């Protein structure tokens, strides 16, 4: 099972496709399969915490996520690793604490990050690599940046190796590049919606990740797919016989059938253009009233597809 | 019925759309542009989205940094009986080209501009410094507004965590350019790295060890080349900010009716309010359409045979109802946090919006839908 093949799963996809949902579901599914898991977010994290909190209601989940690791459930931890914090922490590790403080105070942190683009990304990945090496978790799930940025983010190591030829940061970049190209260490899970633009962007991202970063792609989660409810009912809207429907009910069936059809077109296109395993997540509601039940359903779906 | 969009189109000089990624900002910005042209305005839409989607949808081969006219037929513009002067133009922000133009304008002479444009650190600023894209988007808007060629500029913003990036980006860049440590390095009379002041050395030596000497040297050369241009940049940043905060600049939030984008919209509204700017409206994009009245219980006498098909139909009806209810609940969360913001709802269409006809339909819908 791919979930157990590597120590790190990086979740990537265009903004708004449900990366955080997939990250939280993957975390919960790994926990159900008996693994000890850490979920890492780069920015925000509130949503991830809410989703996990809804799924593990008995656990005493804290309400905010920060740089410190927090316990969400017996075998599930979560934390943030923000780029600026990673840079400051790294400088401290290098016994440059006073420099770090001074850079923050004078705003020169930006100067460094601009002088060596990708340094923040490298340090976030470097921090994650350290966590992987500590071996405290069976799996670390990284809720990655939006896909345009995912390639830049994961490519940062190779970019820096070229532009910074010596020094501690070069060393760090080389180690990160090794981790990303070793499929026993890290793999990437892609997320998309069954719609034209997200599918186009996903296909581009997938090829760029494979060619430029060399990271192993485990598959694509197609998120928020409508259950094919209307497809079997379209017969009811034709003709004028006794069993044909009219008015709003008929309009609903026709609308829904067209949505289901256009999703199928995108699923087929994805299958034809990207030779990767696909996992389908049903569309669910994640508002306060439905969050817990929806998380439960998605985790069931994922575990079922993993163990099939 | 409230006329949010028709009013904004007629009374604004700039409309800025912001919202989380994936909510359809680009589509909404383009359809506002079309609606404005239908209302007789000379409108330009500035997109930041590098994907060719907008160009494709607008039916042109590519968008560049320079506005290109979009062909709308006379019928769209009111027909022969009601001709209008409406125009639609579109351009895509080229951050580096825009930044290069700013440098050329502010430089004392061509030599200074050339030195800066050739510098590695400068190229990194224009490609990697966070906030630069936002700042250059606003530079572009400032240019388009003051050119007098357009009545209305519609800005499709990059997906960002912080709406305030637009307001803080100019300051952030000025702060970078004003950086004291690096200022010391370019003080008059100081030549190369080895003769910089002691104070700067205490920072530079460890820094060189960590990120490498060549990188530090590039940065120093940049600050030296840039010397003397800070004032011009600061003045320009202030002017740009004035456009953003002007009373005829309307900030519109765009969100889909899902919890996370709505939460982001609330965050944007608060940040924008903190900067002293009022949010003028919220556009809920891609809401599930409502079909009422739908049957509430079995049996449905018209559906025969009773049984599997009826059960499937009720499942569909209930699934749709719960989706609509969940979306309503989610939208109401916004108004618990943000008061006095009118909103309009654009319904999900059966087919994805990806051509000019669909954008026109959306534009007409924006002129028609009632706000509440």
Interface residues (C-beta under 8 A of the other chain):
Chain A: X14 X15 X16 X17 X20 X43 X44 X46 X47 X91 X94 X96 X99 X102 X103 X106 X107 X108 X110 X111 X112 X113 X114 X115 X116 X117 X118 X119 X146 X148 X163 X164 X165 X166 X167 X168 X169 X170 X193 X195 X196 X197 X198 X200 X201 X227 X229 X230 X232 X233 X236 X242 X243 X244 X245 X246 X247 X248 X249 X251 X252 X253 X254 X255 X256 X258 X259 X262 X283 X285 X286 X287 X288 X289 X290
Chain B: X20 X21 X22 X23 X50 X51 X53 X121 X124 X125 X127 X128 X129 X159 X161 X172 X175 X176 X179 X180 X181 X182 X203 X206 X207 X208 X209 X210 X211 X212 X214 X215 X216 X218 X219 X256 X258 X259 X260 X261 X263 X289 X291 X292 X293 X294 X295 X300 X302 X303 X304 X305 X309 X312 X313 X315 X316 X317 X319 X320 X322 X323 X326 X329 X330 X333 X348 X350 X351 X352 X354
